[in-house]
Amino acid sequence: MKFTAKCLSALAVAGLLIGTVSTASAAGKKGETDIVKQIDADLKALDKALFGWLTPKK
């Protein structure tokens, strides 16, 4: 249980950092800069990269 909590918190922190960095780099560009959408997209990408092998293929 402790390991799972640490992994989830590490993923959340990584997602926030990646979202912040990507939003800051996109600030000069035209397009979507909504921080919540950026963080959500980054967390989904991290989840797919780390745990994508666990999902059954169709």
Buried (B, 14 or more C-beta within 10 A) or exposed (E): EEEEEEEEEEBEEBBBEBBBEBBEEEEEEEEEBEEEEBBEBBBEEBBEEEEEEEEEEE
